[in-house]
Structures are given as C-alpha cells and as structure tokens.
Amino acid sequence: MTAVIDKPARTPSRWAAPPRPVWEEKPRGAGLLGKGLVLLLACLAIVFPLWIVVVTSLSSRKAIDEAGGLVMIPTDITFVAYTELLSGGQVTRAALVSIGITLVGTLFSMAVSVLCAYGLSRTGSLGHRWILMALLATMFFSAGLIPTYLLVQSLGLTDTYLALILPSAISVFNILVLRGFFMGISQELIDSARIDGAGDLRILWQIVLPLSRAVVAVITLFYAVGYWSAWFNASLYLNDQDMLPLQNVMIQLVQKQEAPVGLGQAIKTGELSGLAVQMAVMVMALLPVAVLSPFVQRHFKKGMLTGAVKG
C-alpha cells in the first residue's frame, strides 16, 4: 500500500497583490455603465431645477406667459429683472446687508472657533476638559426659542445687526473638527517652537494655521454659507424692513407678501413679470455659494475627514 504524501500548501508570492473584498474589485462594463447612468441622473436632478430658475429669470413677460409659468427653453432673453433689482431699492440694500453680515460674522466666528479649538487641543491647558464637556452639552441641550429671544431682547440687540451674528456665531461641531485637526499636528514641532521662545499666539499664527489651511477653508465656507442663507434670526429680531437681509426679501417675494419699492409699479404696468423677479432674486441668493464652492471643494476630503478622525 502506497502512502499518500500531502503536498505542502502553496504560499503566495510576496510580490502578489493581496486579496481584496468584493466591493473593492474593479467593476465590469455593466457596473461602470450603471454608475455612469446613476451619476448622470443625479446631475440632471440637480442641474435641471437650477436651469429652469435661471432661464425664467432671464425671460421676458411674453415668454413667461406663453410658457404658462416656468420657462424651460429660452426664447426671449432679457436682463430687465436683474437691472431693476440692482438699480437700487430694497433688494440692493438687502444684498449689501447680507454681504456685510456674512463677512463680519464669518470673521468673528472663525476667530472665536480657532482660538477655542486650539486651546482645547492642548491637553495641558487650564480647564480644557470641563470646557469641552460644557461645549458638548450644548449639542444635546438648549434653552429653547423663547428664553433665547428674551436674552437677546434684554441685551438690547433687537433691531440691530448683532442679533444676526451673536446668537448663532459658534458651532460646536466646527470647533470639534478644528480641534481634531489641531491635535493631529506634531507635538514635537510645537515644542521646538516653544523652546525657541514662541508664545501660543505666535505658534497658532505661524505654525498651526499654515498647516491647517484645508480644514480652515472648509469651516470658513460652512460659516459663510450659514450666514448667507440665514433668515430665521432676522424674522425674529428685526422689525425694520430696511434692515432685512436678502433671504428675507426673497421670502417676501416668493410668498408675494410685498413687492420691493420700484418693482411693484413695473410689475403692475406689465413691463416686468413677477415670476421673473422671484427667480432673479433666487439666482442672486445662490450665486455666491455656487461661485465659492468649487474653490474650496478640493479641501473638503482632507479637511473634513482628517479633522473628524484624528483626536
């Protein structure tokens, strides 16, 4: 009887590629085609409504009447709605208010958030653990709308632009993202700067911030979009129509509550379509975000993922 000798197991070569999970395998032709179709449909679902808004804002009253409302195919292009909106009046003033609130609010929020995140990222700082726990508690518990309104009123901030900045100036989530990114910076680099005599502010300004451009750009965009799109605080704390930002004026136009001064007569006489004005204001509200987003898009992956995972 012959003995059966087991062959030794074949060991993979060290140059062979390690096995990959099924979901990491290279897709086949059908898979690539399916992904392309899904991405195409997603892009159409996003671009098509924007296309209708832009085309309607550029259409004449005759083209809008012939289309029965929203215009999908441009036939009679005119810039009357934009020239009337930008010629002065409530819409122009509201746009300037929104720009000012966005710039001042973003600078203030970023200054406070960066300083707070840097202090919390230094584990040896005074009371950093208790401050961190207090900030985390605000993410789950809040005083409510009425106490917040009474606080703003007692501070004398109603009918002031500070009421649009201070109540929502800080986002704890953004602070945590910045803190996580700052904690990922080499401690030896900071210690060497401290040995050379640099203080905390100089370390933050000359070492930490230059190494954190990605996350700073992302958080800046978050704050800027938040201030630009905000409307609720203005509806609560502002009673003067001349102080309203662009988003609140757009809501009034869309709901047809009140036409801006100078446009009401043009709409009544038939020179301008009210629907074109509504769409033009929407385009003006979306344009800054649409222009700035591509310049910050390349920082999203590095800034958000690194800041969220580290620390």
C-alpha distance (Angstrom), angle and dihedral (degrees) to the residues before:
residue distance angle dihedral
M1 . . .
T2 3.71 . .
A3 3.76 119.2 .
V4 3.77 118.3 -123.5
I5 3.74 111.6 -129.4
D6 3.81 115.6 -155.3
K7 3.75 113.5 -132.5
P8 3.77 114.5 -126.3
A9 3.73 115.3 -103.0
R10 3.75 113.5 -95.6
T11 3.76 109.9 -112.7
P12 3.77 117.3 -147.0
S13 3.74 117.1 -111.6
R14 3.76 116.5 -104.2
W15 3.81 88.3 -124.1
A16 3.81 93.7 55.1
A17 3.79 116.8 105.1
P18 3.80 113.1 -107.2
P19 3.80 115.9 -110.6
R20 3.79 114.5 -91.4
P21 3.81 130.0 -149.6
V22 3.77 118.4 -100.0
W23 3.81 93.4 -106.3
E24 3.81 90.3 56.4
E25 3.79 95.5 52.6
K26 3.78 118.4 112.9
P27 3.82 107.6 -91.8
R28 3.77 119.7 -118.2
G29 3.77 126.3 -124.7
A30 3.80 93.9 -86.3
G31 3.80 90.8 50.1
L32 3.81 92.6 50.5
L33 3.79 90.5 48.1
G34 3.80 91.7 49.8
K35 3.81 92.4 49.2
G36 3.78 90.5 48.7
L37 3.79 92.0 51.9
V38 3.80 92.5 47.8
L39 3.82 91.9 49.7
L40 3.80 90.5 46.6
L41 3.80 92.2 51.8
A42 3.81 90.9 46.9
C43 3.81 91.3 51.1
L44 3.81 91.3 48.2
A45 3.81 90.9 49.6
I46 3.81 88.9 55.3
V47 3.80 101.2 36.9
F48 3.82 99.5 41.1
P49 3.84 96.4 64.9
L50 3.80 90.2 45.4
W51 3.79 89.8 50.0
I52 3.81 91.1 53.2
V53 3.81 91.9 49.0
V54 3.82 93.4 49.8
V55 3.82 95.1 44.1
T56 3.80 92.5 47.3
S57 3.81 91.1 50.3
L58 3.82 89.1 53.7
S59 3.81 95.7 45.6
S60 3.78 126.6 100.2
R61 3.78 124.0 -120.7
K62 3.82 90.1 -103.6
A63 3.83 92.5 54.1
I64 3.80 91.7 48.0
D65 3.82 92.0 49.0
E66 3.82 91.4 48.8
A67 3.83 91.2 49.7
G68 3.77 91.1 47.9
G69 3.79 93.1 -125.9
L70 3.79 126.8 -32.1
V71 3.81 115.0 42.4
M72 3.80 120.6 -137.7
I73 3.82 100.8 173.0
P74 3.82 116.5 47.5
T75 3.79 112.9 -127.6
D76 3.81 109.0 151.1
I77 3.81 110.0 27.9
T78 3.79 117.8 -163.0
F79 3.81 135.3 160.2
V80 3.80 95.4 -151.3
A81 3.81 93.7 116.4
Y82 3.82 92.7 53.9
T83 3.80 94.9 43.4
E84 3.79 90.9 50.7
L85 3.79 92.6 47.0
L86 3.80 94.0 48.0
S87 3.80 96.1 41.6
G88 3.80 90.7 85.9
G89 3.75 137.2 -83.5
Q90 3.77 133.2 92.6
V91 3.81 98.8 -27.9
T92 3.81 94.5 51.7
R93 3.79 91.0 46.2
A94 3.82 90.7 48.0
A95 3.81 91.0 50.8
L96 3.81 90.9 52.3
V97 3.81 89.9 48.6
S98 3.80 91.2 51.7
I99 3.81 91.8 48.3
G100 3.80 92.0 50.0
I101 3.79 94.0 46.1
T102 3.80 91.0 47.7
L103 3.81 94.6 50.2
V104 3.80 97.5 43.4
G105 3.80 94.5 39.3
T106 3.80 94.2 48.0
L107 3.81 92.5 49.6
F108 3.80 92.1 48.2
S109 3.82 94.2 45.4
M110 3.79 93.2 47.4
A111 3.81 92.8 48.0
V112 3.80 92.9 51.6
S113 3.81 94.4 40.5
V114 3.81 94.7 49.3
L115 3.80 93.4 47.5
C116 3.81 92.1 46.4
A117 3.81 93.6 45.6
Y118 3.80 92.8 48.3
G119 3.80 92.1 50.0
L120 3.80 91.8 48.9
S121 3.81 91.6 47.5
R122 3.82 91.1 61.0
T123 3.79 102.2 79.8
G124 3.80 92.0 -160.6
S125 3.80 95.6 57.3
L126 3.79 119.3 117.1
G127 3.81 113.8 -85.3
H128 3.80 94.3 -15.4
R129 3.81 93.1 144.2
W130 3.80 94.5 53.0
I131 3.78 92.4 44.4
L132 3.79 90.0 50.0
M133 3.80 91.7 50.8
A134 3.81 90.8 49.0
L135 3.81 90.6 52.1
L136 3.79 91.9 48.2
A137 3.80 90.5 51.2
T138 3.80 90.6 59.3
M139 3.80 89.2 60.7
F140 3.81 90.6 64.1
F141 3.81 103.7 28.9
S142 3.80 130.3 43.2
A143 3.78 135.3 173.5
G144 3.79 94.0 -121.0
L145 3.76 136.1 -119.8
I146 3.81 100.1 -71.0
P147 3.85 97.1 50.0
T148 3.80 89.1 46.2
Y149 3.79 91.5 52.0
L150 3.81 91.7 47.4
L151 3.82 89.9 50.1
V152 3.81 92.5 51.1
Q153 3.79 90.2 46.5
S154 3.80 93.6 48.7
L155 3.81 90.2 51.7
G156 3.79 90.1 54.6
L157 3.80 94.1 -118.3
T158 3.80 97.8 129.3
D159 3.81 113.5 115.1
T160 3.80 89.7 17.5
Y161 3.78 130.0 106.5
L162 3.80 90.4 -124.1
A163 3.80 87.2 72.8
L164 3.81 87.5 65.9
I165 3.82 93.1 52.7
L166 3.80 113.3 31.4
P167 3.85 102.1 51.6
S168 3.81 92.0 55.9
A169 3.79 101.3 23.9
I170 3.81 97.6 115.5
S171 3.78 130.1 53.1
V172 3.79 113.9 -166.7
F173 3.80 90.3 -157.9
N174 3.80 91.0 58.2
I175 3.81 90.5 48.0
L176 3.81 90.8 52.6
V177 3.81 91.4 50.2
L178 3.80 91.2 50.7
R179 3.80 91.1 45.5
G180 3.80 91.7 52.2
F181 3.78 91.2 51.4
F182 3.81 93.5 46.6
M183 3.81 90.9 51.2
G184 3.80 89.1 56.7
I185 3.81 92.1 62.2
S186 3.78 113.3 102.6
Q187 3.79 111.3 -91.7
E188 3.82 89.9 -152.0
L189 3.79 89.6 62.0
I190 3.78 91.5 53.5
D191 3.81 92.4 44.4
S192 3.80 91.6 52.0
A193 3.80 90.6 52.2
R194 3.79 90.2 48.5
I195 3.80 90.5 51.7
D196 3.81 88.7 53.5
G197 3.80 88.3 57.8
A198 3.82 101.6 -98.5
G199 3.79 117.4 148.9
D200 3.77 127.5 -140.4
L201 3.80 95.6 -93.5
R202 3.79 92.1 49.4
I203 3.81 91.3 47.6
L204 3.78 90.0 50.0
W205 3.79 94.4 47.4
Q206 3.82 100.8 40.3
I207 3.82 103.2 30.0
V208 3.79 114.3 17.4
L209 3.80 100.7 41.2
P210 3.84 96.4 45.9
L211 3.81 88.3 52.7
S212 3.81 91.5 47.3
R213 3.79 101.3 52.4
A214 3.80 93.1 123.2
V215 3.79 97.5 55.1
V216 3.81 92.4 38.3
A217 3.81 90.4 54.1
V218 3.80 91.9 49.8
I219 3.81 95.0 47.7
T220 3.80 90.6 45.6
L221 3.78 89.4 55.1
F222 3.81 90.7 48.6
Y223 3.80 91.9 53.5
A224 3.81 93.7 43.1
V225 3.80 93.4 50.7
G226 3.80 90.0 46.5
Y227 3.81 93.3 53.4
W228 3.80 93.6 42.1
S229 3.81 93.5 50.3
A230 3.82 97.3 39.7
W231 3.80 116.7 116.1
F232 3.79 106.5 145.7
N233 3.81 97.8 77.5
A234 3.80 90.8 49.4
S235 3.80 91.3 52.1
L236 3.81 89.6 52.0
Y237 3.77 104.4 40.6
L238 3.82 105.6 27.0
N239 3.78 122.4 75.0
D240 3.79 97.8 164.5
Q241 3.82 111.7 91.1
D242 3.80 91.3 -152.4
M243 3.82 90.7 62.2
L244 3.80 97.4 53.1
P245 3.82 117.6 118.2
L246 3.79 123.9 -127.4
Q247 3.80 96.5 -92.8
N248 3.81 92.7 58.7
V249 3.80 92.0 48.0
M250 3.80 88.7 50.3
I251 3.81 90.2 52.8
Q252 3.79 90.0 52.1
L253 3.79 90.9 50.6
V254 3.79 94.9 46.6
Q255 3.79 92.2 47.7
K256 3.82 89.6 43.1
Q257 3.76 91.1 -129.5
E258 3.78 96.0 136.0
A259 3.80 134.8 -4.2
P260 3.81 116.9 -137.1
V261 3.78 117.2 -103.0
G262 3.81 110.1 -85.5
L263 3.79 95.1 19.9
G264 3.79 97.9 69.5
Q265 3.81 93.2 68.0
A266 3.81 92.4 44.9
I267 3.80 90.4 53.2
K268 3.80 92.9 47.1
T269 3.81 93.3 50.5
G270 3.79 91.8 50.9
E271 3.79 95.9 -114.6
L272 3.79 91.9 117.2
S273 3.78 135.7 27.8
G274 3.78 117.0 -125.7
L275 3.81 90.0 -143.2
A276 3.82 90.8 55.4
V277 3.80 89.5 52.6
Q278 3.80 91.4 51.0
M279 3.79 92.2 50.3
A280 3.82 91.9 45.3
V281 3.80 91.4 54.6
M282 3.81 89.2 49.6
V283 3.80 90.3 52.8
M284 3.80 90.7 49.4
A285 3.81 89.8 51.4
L286 3.82 93.4 48.4
L287 3.79 98.7 40.7
P288 3.85 100.7 79.7
V289 3.81 92.9 49.6
A290 3.80 92.1 45.8
V291 3.81 91.2 50.3
L292 3.81 97.5 46.0
S293 3.81 99.3 41.2
P294 3.85 97.8 72.8
F295 3.80 91.3 54.1
V296 3.82 91.9 54.9
Q297 3.80 96.8 35.9
R298 3.82 93.5 90.9
H299 3.81 90.2 58.4
F300 3.81 96.0 53.0
K301 3.81 98.6 83.8
K302 3.79 96.1 44.8
G303 3.78 96.5 37.7
M304 3.79 101.0 44.3
L305 3.81 100.4 35.7
T306 3.81 95.9 43.9
G307 3.78 93.0 44.1
A308 3.79 93.0 47.5
V309 3.82 98.1 45.6
K310 3.79 102.4 40.6
G311 3.76 121.0 74.9
